[in-house]
Amino acid sequence: MADELEVLVRSTEGESPTPAFVAKLRAEIERASIDPAVPREVAGAPADDGHRHTGQRPRIAERLAIAAVVAVVGLLAARQFTVDDRAATHAVADAGETLAPLRGQSVDVEPGTHRVDTLGTAFTFVTDRLMSFSARRNGMVELAHVGSQGADDRTILFSRLSRWSDPSTGETPPSETDAGDTPQDAAEWLARAERQGITATRSAVVVDGRETTRLDLEVPEPVCPPFPDNCLRVGSNGSSDEIGLRGGSIYRMWIIDQGDEDPILVRAAVDRRSEVTWLDDAERIVASLSLGGVEANPVLTTGAGATDLPFLGGIRIELAPRSYATLEPSGLGRIMVPDWSADTAFFTNPISADGAPVSSIDALVDALESEGVELHEFATTSVDGASARVFDLTSSDSVELALSNDRTSVWSVPPRGRLWLIEHLERGVVVVVAEAFESVDIVLPLAIEQTEALLESLRFAAGD
């Protein structure tokens, strides 16, 4: 099915899919779902009942394959909307608002000044037109033309850059690339990229008083075909390479110096030469950036295996390959499900409406239910010897739990999730959440499975 799916996707390159195409793709999925070679429990994707089974469970890779197909169908169907439809399908952010959509979701931003604080160093930008803003994985955010239909179709990506990648090793997994073999700066990366046939120029500029390197890049298709998306890597934020270049696209990148902290990378892209004026639009937006004080990159650099993390006052936990973790100044930590807008979240002692820390599990349950969150308690388990109560949650409204007295740091309750709640003798009310933000019916079980594995290995650091 993978080969047929790629053919179908390639057939729509550069245009919106027709209803006939979407129907054909759905038919391919339905055929795969009854193929005897596909395990029935994966093809049917049953709801996770919260209990471990003694029989064979679907492998995560198989679940991800099905989830990928569903996500492709959803994306292609969504492309059939016109720009006029966006008012009914997207939230709209007024000028002056801090942009903080959930990962996997987007908002339309009105002309004016907007603030972003998800990259550690906060910044504002100014736009003179309606645009789309979305939160992506690995701590990235993206600004795009409202008619954008792909990652390189009139987009501007903002990310921290924790490590450059070797552009000549696109087929090598990041975990197998020796850090000593990777470029140390933009000049070294560019020299290697030019040897691969990329057309490029480098210049020194200033963005809001910060020294910045600007790179203009064009990737010929013979050097790097349109598939895969990241066949020429730029770098990574955290533990996995997520930032790359695609054949046939034209890019302008800015690497904004942050002193001793990881730089900010801004990557503008177009996938048609006829739309190259978008790079000039991006230039104006970058020129409008007003950067706050330099802050640490919230995405932590970790590796697979036993890892010490500053979550919940300090823990040791076993991370799977390609996992990565983020830490917000409030202490809210997350371990991401690779490739999906889903994660395991960790925090302690949220703030009640009267400004005092929540003092018990029952008080936290009352606080959530008073906001309309539906909770179903169904199990008790043990986490490093401490008793944990387990709840499934459903929320139809936008609900937030404050993590600081000034409410500048919050945890946004997902539409569906699973909670593990612990009353820890030294650390107070400990909250661990499995949450998903896209294709929830299929992706949430992946987050639950990841969280169960993490909790089996979790140990609270001694001395706290």
VENFEN-V910986 format. One record per pair of residues at least 12 apart in sequence whose C-alpha atoms are under 7 Angstrom apart, sorted by the first residue. I is the first residue (numbers start at 1). J is the second residue. If there is no record, write none. Layout:
i=I j=J
i=I j=J
This chain:
i=16 j=79
i=16 j=80
i=17 j=76
i=17 j=80
i=22 j=73
i=22 j=76
i=22 j=77
i=41 j=58
i=42 j=58
i=42 j=62
i=42 j=63
i=45 j=442
i=48 j=445
i=60 j=446
i=67 j=442
i=67 j=443
i=71 j=439
i=79 j=149
i=83 j=146
i=83 j=147
i=90 j=106
i=90 j=107
i=90 j=108
i=91 j=107
i=91 j=108
i=92 j=107
i=92 j=108
i=92 j=109
i=93 j=107
i=93 j=108
i=93 j=109
i=93 j=110
i=94 j=109
i=94 j=110
i=95 j=110
i=95 j=111
i=95 j=112
i=95 j=113
i=95 j=114
i=96 j=113
i=96 j=114
i=96 j=115
i=97 j=114
i=97 j=115
i=98 j=114
i=98 j=115
i=98 j=116
i=99 j=114
i=99 j=115
i=99 j=116
i=101 j=134
i=101 j=135
i=102 j=135
i=102 j=437
i=103 j=135
i=103 j=136
i=103 j=137
i=103 j=341
i=103 j=437
i=104 j=135
i=104 j=136
i=104 j=341
i=104 j=437
i=104 j=438
i=105 j=134
i=105 j=135
i=106 j=132
i=106 j=133
i=106 j=134
i=106 j=135
i=107 j=132
i=107 j=133
i=107 j=134
i=108 j=130
i=108 j=131
i=108 j=132
i=108 j=133
i=109 j=130
i=109 j=131
i=109 j=132
i=109 j=133
i=110 j=129
i=110 j=130
i=110 j=131
i=111 j=127
i=111 j=128
i=111 j=129
i=111 j=130
i=112 j=126
i=112 j=127
i=112 j=128
i=113 j=125
i=113 j=126
i=113 j=127
i=114 j=126
i=118 j=139
i=119 j=139
i=119 j=159
i=119 j=160
i=119 j=297
i=119 j=298
i=120 j=295
i=120 j=296
i=120 j=297
i=120 j=298
i=121 j=292
i=121 j=293
i=121 j=294
i=121 j=295
i=122 j=291
i=122 j=292
i=123 j=289
i=123 j=290
i=123 j=291
i=123 j=292
i=124 j=289
i=124 j=290
i=124 j=291
i=125 j=285
i=125 j=288
i=125 j=289
i=125 j=290
i=126 j=285
i=126 j=288
i=127 j=285
i=131 j=143
i=131 j=144
i=131 j=145
i=131 j=146
i=132 j=144
i=132 j=145
i=132 j=146
i=137 j=341
i=138 j=237
i=138 j=299
i=139 j=159
i=139 j=299
i=140 j=158
i=140 j=159
i=141 j=157
i=141 j=158
i=141 j=159
i=142 j=155
i=142 j=156
i=142 j=157
i=142 j=158
i=143 j=155
i=143 j=156
i=143 j=157
i=144 j=156
i=152 j=249
i=152 j=269
i=152 j=270
i=152 j=271
i=153 j=269
i=153 j=270
i=153 j=271
i=154 j=269
i=154 j=270
i=154 j=278
i=155 j=268
i=155 j=269
i=155 j=270
i=156 j=266
i=156 j=267
i=156 j=268
i=156 j=269
i=156 j=282
i=157 j=266
i=157 j=267
i=157 j=268
i=158 j=265
i=158 j=266
i=158 j=267
i=159 j=264
i=159 j=265
i=159 j=266
i=160 j=237
i=160 j=262
i=160 j=263
i=160 j=264
i=160 j=265
i=160 j=297
i=161 j=235
i=161 j=236
i=161 j=237
i=161 j=262
i=161 j=263
i=161 j=264
i=161 j=265
i=162 j=236
i=162 j=237
i=162 j=238
i=162 j=262
i=163 j=235
i=163 j=236
i=163 j=237
i=164 j=182
i=164 j=183
i=164 j=184
i=164 j=234
i=164 j=235
i=164 j=236
i=165 j=182
i=165 j=183
i=165 j=233
i=165 j=234
i=165 j=235
i=166 j=182
i=166 j=183
i=166 j=189
i=166 j=233
i=167 j=192
i=167 j=193
i=167 j=232
i=167 j=233
i=167 j=234
i=168 j=196
i=168 j=232
i=170 j=231
i=170 j=232
i=170 j=233
i=174 j=240
i=174 j=241
i=196 j=223
i=197 j=223
i=198 j=217
i=198 j=218
i=198 j=219
i=198 j=220
i=199 j=217
i=199 j=218
i=199 j=219
i=200 j=215
i=200 j=216
i=200 j=217
i=200 j=218
i=201 j=215
i=201 j=216
i=201 j=217
i=202 j=214
i=202 j=215
i=202 j=216
i=203 j=215
i=207 j=287
i=208 j=289
i=208 j=290
i=208 j=291
i=210 j=256
i=210 j=257
i=211 j=256
i=211 j=257
i=212 j=254
i=212 j=255
i=212 j=256
i=212 j=257
i=213 j=254
i=213 j=255
i=213 j=256
i=214 j=253
i=214 j=254
i=214 j=255
i=215 j=252
i=215 j=253
i=215 j=254
i=216 j=251
i=216 j=252
i=216 j=253
i=217 j=250
i=217 j=251
i=217 j=252
i=218 j=249
i=218 j=250
i=218 j=251
i=219 j=246
i=219 j=247
i=219 j=248
i=219 j=249
i=219 j=250
i=220 j=247
i=220 j=248
i=221 j=247
i=221 j=248
i=223 j=247
i=224 j=246
i=224 j=247
i=225 j=246
i=225 j=247
i=226 j=246
i=226 j=247
i=226 j=248
i=229 j=245
i=229 j=246
i=230 j=243
i=230 j=244
i=230 j=245
i=230 j=246
i=231 j=244
i=231 j=245
i=231 j=246
i=232 j=244
i=232 j=245
i=232 j=246
i=233 j=245
i=237 j=299
i=238 j=299
i=238 j=300
i=238 j=301
i=238 j=302
i=238 j=324
i=239 j=301
i=239 j=302
i=239 j=303
i=239 j=322
i=239 j=324
i=240 j=322
i=248 j=271
i=249 j=269
i=249 j=270
i=249 j=271
i=249 j=272
i=250 j=269
i=250 j=270
i=250 j=271
i=251 j=267
i=251 j=268
i=251 j=269
i=251 j=270
i=252 j=267
i=252 j=268
i=252 j=269
i=252 j=279
i=253 j=266
i=253 j=267
i=253 j=268
i=254 j=266
i=254 j=267
i=258 j=294
i=261 j=296
i=262 j=297
i=268 j=282
i=298 j=326
i=298 j=327
i=298 j=328
i=299 j=325
i=299 j=326
i=299 j=327
i=300 j=324
i=300 j=325
i=300 j=326
i=300 j=327
i=302 j=324
i=304 j=319
i=304 j=320
i=304 j=321
i=305 j=318
i=305 j=319
i=305 j=320
i=306 j=318
i=306 j=319
i=307 j=319
i=311 j=331
i=311 j=333
i=311 j=346
i=312 j=346
i=312 j=347
i=312 j=348
i=313 j=464
i=314 j=460
i=314 j=461
i=315 j=458
i=315 j=459
i=315 j=460
i=315 j=461
i=316 j=458
i=316 j=459
i=316 j=460
i=316 j=461
i=317 j=454
i=317 j=457
i=317 j=458
i=317 j=459
i=318 j=454
i=318 j=457
i=322 j=338
i=323 j=335
i=323 j=336
i=323 j=337
i=323 j=338
i=324 j=336
i=330 j=403
i=330 j=404
i=330 j=409
i=331 j=347
i=332 j=346
i=332 j=347
i=333 j=345
i=333 j=346
i=333 j=347
i=334 j=346
i=337 j=447
i=341 j=436
i=341 j=437
i=341 j=438
i=342 j=435
i=342 j=436
i=342 j=437
i=342 j=447
i=343 j=434
i=343 j=435
i=343 j=436
i=343 j=447
i=344 j=432
i=344 j=433
i=344 j=434
i=344 j=435
i=344 j=447
i=344 j=451
i=345 j=432
i=345 j=433
i=345 j=434
i=346 j=431
i=346 j=432
i=346 j=433
i=347 j=430
i=347 j=431
i=347 j=432
i=348 j=428
i=348 j=429
i=348 j=430
i=348 j=431
i=349 j=428
i=349 j=429
i=349 j=430
i=350 j=401
i=350 j=402
i=350 j=403
i=351 j=401
i=351 j=402
i=351 j=403
i=351 j=404
i=351 j=405
i=355 j=405
i=359 j=429
i=360 j=423
i=360 j=429
i=361 j=421
i=361 j=423
i=361 j=429
i=371 j=399
i=372 j=395
i=373 j=393
i=373 j=394
i=373 j=395
i=374 j=393
i=374 j=394
i=374 j=395
i=375 j=391
i=375 j=392
i=375 j=393
i=375 j=394
i=376 j=391
i=376 j=392
i=376 j=393
i=377 j=390
i=377 j=391
i=377 j=392
i=378 j=390
i=378 j=391
i=383 j=455
i=383 j=456
i=383 j=458
i=384 j=458
i=384 j=459
i=386 j=422
i=387 j=422
i=388 j=420
i=388 j=421
i=388 j=422
i=389 j=420
i=389 j=421
i=389 j=422
i=390 j=419
i=390 j=420
i=390 j=421
i=391 j=418
i=391 j=419
i=391 j=420
i=392 j=417
i=392 j=418
i=392 j=419
i=393 j=416
i=393 j=417
i=393 j=418
i=394 j=415
i=394 j=416
i=394 j=417
i=395 j=414
i=395 j=415
i=395 j=416
i=396 j=415
i=399 j=412
i=399 j=413
i=400 j=412
i=400 j=413
i=414 j=435
i=416 j=435
i=417 j=433
i=417 j=434
i=417 j=435
i=417 j=436
i=418 j=433
i=418 j=434
i=418 j=435
i=419 j=431
i=419 j=432
i=419 j=433
i=419 j=434
i=420 j=432
i=420 j=433
i=426 j=464
i=434 j=447
i=434 j=448
i=434 j=451
i=435 j=447
